[in-house]
Amino acid sequence: METKCPACAVRMHEGFVPDHHENTTRLGVWVEGPPEFSWLGNLKIGYRPQYALRAYRCPQCGFVQLFAIDRLPN
């Protein structure tokens, strides 16, 4: 996927948003629906659809754009 900055019209660089969890690092994800919390305060995700985040950054102005295109298996 190639995208251009909406402000500068320059080609944006692809990257990713890491998600640090305990001793591992994974891709950041978008989860469908509003956040729900357990009685302990943890996020409840269950079997809701999740999509890996793709991030694009403009090298000129620093604008960042996120896309949630690739659905992850539950």
C-alpha positions, 0 to 999 in steps of 0.5 A, spaced: 500 500 500 502 506 498 499 513 501 501 520 500 500 525 506 494 529 505 497 535 508 504 535 504 502 530 498 509 527 499 510 519 499 509 516 506 513 511 510 510 505 512 512 503 519 508 499 525 505 501 532 508 496 537 504 493 543 509 491 549 505 486 553 509 482 559 516 480 556 513 480 549 512 485 543 507 484 538 503 488 533 498 494 535 491 492 533 484 495 532 479 491 536 472 492 534 467 495 539 468 500 545 472 498 550 470 493 556 473 492 562 473 486 567 472 487 574 480 487 575 480 493 570 483 489 565 480 490 557 476 484 555 477 483 548 474 476 547 472 474 540 471 480 537 474 482 530 482 484 531 486 488 525 493 489 525 495 496 525 499 499 519 502 506 520 504 511 515 508 517 517 510 523 513 517 524 512 516 532 511 511 534 516 510 528 521 503 526 520 501 519 522 496 515 519 493 508 521 490 503 517 486 497 520 486 492 514 489 485 515 484 481 520 488 477 525 485 470 527 481 469 533 
